[in-house]
Amino acid sequence: MTDSPSFGARDPSSGHAKQMLLGYLRRVRQLRDDRRVIGEDLAALRKEAKNAGFDAKRIEDVVRWQEECEKKGREPVDEAEALFDLYRMVADGQGLDFEEIMDDARDRALVKMFAGEDQTAPKPATAKVRAANDAMIASQIDRMTRGGR
């Protein structure tokens, strides 16, 4: 069955297919060698920047940022960064309410753009939540009047 014409056309040891396969192998090896050399060049450049007093990781971050700006445009990248900063402020806010965190119109516009109206305004407390808050406040007042903290 190995003498069938369909097998011979795909046989990597036949003339043309063999040359094609060897060509692919050479190209893959060359590209892998190039990638290794580029990796070594980048490592040397990072070391050079570090020795000059720069933070090599931040340099690469800036280069990635430049590439993203070229690919997507500056405005969408700036908006994504502003939204990230806003989310980070909320996460770090611990105790600040929404109005204190939202310090400018751009923050508010971004939240309106990316969050629904139902997510931008705080919901009023339910009767159950108000009752629980009142009980906690009464308990704190009671402790304070007895000299405890």
Beta strands, then each sheet from edge to edge (+ up, - down):
end
